[in-house]
Amino acid sequence: MPTNRSNQRIGLVLFTLYLLLYGGFVLLMAFDAEQLQVTGPGQVNMAVWSGFSLIVVALVLSLVYGWVCRSDGHAEAAGSTQAHDDAVSQGDGA
Amino acid sequence: MIYEASPIAVGCFFVFVGLTLGLSFFLGRKAKSSAGYFAAHGQIPWFVNGVAFAGDYLSAASFLGICGMIAFYGYDGFLYSIGYLAGWIVALFVVAEPMKRLGKFTFADALDARFGSKGIKLVAGISTLAVSIFYLIPQMVGAGVLVQPLLGFPHWVGVMLVGATVILIVVLAGMVSTTWVQFLKGSLLVVFSTILTVLILVRGFTAEEGGADGHAFRTLGPLTNTEPVRQAEALEKELASTWGLQGATITPAEGAWVDQPFVRIATGTDKGTTVWHLDKGEAGVFLRETQTLKKTADGQVLVNGMPKGTKKGEPELHPVGHVSRLPDGKDKTGSLGPLEFFSTLEESEVVLWGNKKLVHEDGSTTTVYFQKPTAGSRILQPGMHPRFQGIHSDKTLDKIDLLSLMLALFCGTASLPHILIRYYTVKDEASARKSTIVGIATIGFFYVLTLYLGLGAMTSGTLDVTNSNMSAPLLAFSIGEWLFAAISAIAFTTVLGTVSGLILASSGAVTHDLMANAMGMEMTDAQQVRVAKIASVVVGLVAIVLGVLFQELNVSYLVGWAFSVAASANLPSLVMCLFWSRTTRQGVIAAVVVGMTSSLAWILLSADTFSKVYGLDADQALVPFSQPGIVTIPLGFLTLVAVSLATQGTGPAPVAESPAEA
């Protein structure tokens, strides 16, 4: 299985978070589109705000991920032993 | 509209192409081995690779298609921006690092890393080839659409020009030069889009009566006589007395004109006929001036009843796109802030354009383009484009169709072969991750700009009612000719870049997956590169032919097709290989085959294809809604799980996890 378990776990948590936001937006649009007509900050409606937010949140989550995984870059470049240990300790678990 | 080749645009284009080719020659000298040809030796800096992701991804469909859709239908086009960007989250969090770790040159490498199976290489190679070719068609069609008005060449010349240039780029140097071309193009696109956005905000909105050529579109009403068929005579009198149309005669509706919301009125001594749109709204009944384009059976083109001209000043369709009313009855807003832009538009009224095609008995057709004054608050809401009708529909199937499209956009990105191969051009997993983050930042920023660009184009007064794909370049034209030249040239390189990435992905699939691995042909490294170059030329020629054949098809429609097939065929097996240890070789093969064929079959049997491709009645379609993703993506996963469970313990044990080089 993949060598860097912790990266993968963080990735999946962030992925789930974004999936909920994106899914929430799509479902809201499909079943209760009136909510998007509500005026938000700066007299701009929620349709525009939620679209912009989804883009900005995607960037923020990706930066969070990059920051959390930052140590991994140096380790790999040096031919990490940690990655090796991870691989050994993982066994066959799904 | 009549487009005259602008010397600046032509000059700019050839300078761009010249620079691109020069760069390719220069960099191409270094790439002699297969690792260099397919993966640029894994030596591309992560930042460059990240911007190159943007170059690969922001295709003609993203740049021209989304801007055009927003310009014609408002917010709906922006839904594509949101969906396309969301797809990168799947790419970063799920696919990026394992792809880099497991593969060498192609998507099939990563899929097959645990199994060493020829079958997997075969189906994954075929699916790469299928998706790439489907994605190539809209790019080539887009190239032709661009060249026609900008340089004054016919459509097929544009397709040939782009095809030949791309083949040259790919054959010369493979991934190294392709990557640098993408980097260049990605940066230029973002920089110039930013400049355009700033200029749109500085310009603000102006209330007008028509487009940039000064033609004011007339609106008559509210009318007292509201039944032009039964009250023709009374209406003629009212038109003369109240609305100043002296001697107006209503032409009785016959043939294709019967039961249409259009009234043909002949006026003046020469009795020239103008077609008016009968608009029955809450505020009363209005007649609004339309524009017509008639194609006679013998190939003549008539614009508003007159033979279409060939030079400026002769009869042509008027450019459109104007704000008809600003808040508080203002004429001009002056420069606007980035939020003020939306709050002002929300309270304004914009004239959008609809169209209706009438087919006459003698084989001629008339397309009537009519005004649709639309409240700004409506424009900034989803649901105006026919494809997003599910939002305001009570039908469950329409809603499922909408969900299905948004799902395909979400899942499609991480399954596109030309995006996946870009993970092999960097040195390690950390670089793969970092370049994806740079890609998300660049692409996300651009997608935020698309809403400004699209709405700016909508109100620019320069739109061509017959061609939404031209909206972004025409927006630039409304600001200045130099900007128009730059944006057009960038749009060309956009097509060049994406097409070269796709051709490279296909040639990798043919050489590496199908010939070397699935068929077991023994090739030296140099032979592999030579075969790959021949494959590039063949795929390039196929793309040219398809680009000419499919020139009538809508670009974004074809892109949606490619996304659905990619997501259905590739994503289930990619994800399950990474996360489910009981996945078997047979499961992967079955999932790719079922995902690919079911999504393709669904599309071929859908209402969209029936009406747009076959020209049949949409009601005869054999599947309940047009977008396959919501059915075929889960079907891919189910197939993989079912077949894997059924084949546990059969065949050779999976090869221990190791990089493909081993």
Interface residues (C-beta under 8 A of the other chain):
Chain A: M1 P2 T3 N4 N7 Q8 G11 L12 L14 F15 Y18 L19 Y22 F25 V26 L27 M29 A30 F31 A33 L36 Q37 T39 G42 Q43 V44 N45 A47 V48 G51 F52 L54 I55 V56 A58 L59 L61 S62 L63 Y65 G66 C69 D72 G73 E76 A77 A87 D92 G93 A94
Chain B: Y75 F78 L79 S81 I82 L85 A86 W88 I89 V90 L92 F93 V94 E97 P98 R101 L339 E340 F342 S343 E346 S377 L380 Q381 P382 G383 G390 I391 H392 K399 L402 L403 M406 F410 D428 E429 A430 S431 R433 K434 T436 I437 I440 A441 G444 Y447 V448 L451 L578 F579 W580 S581 R582 E657
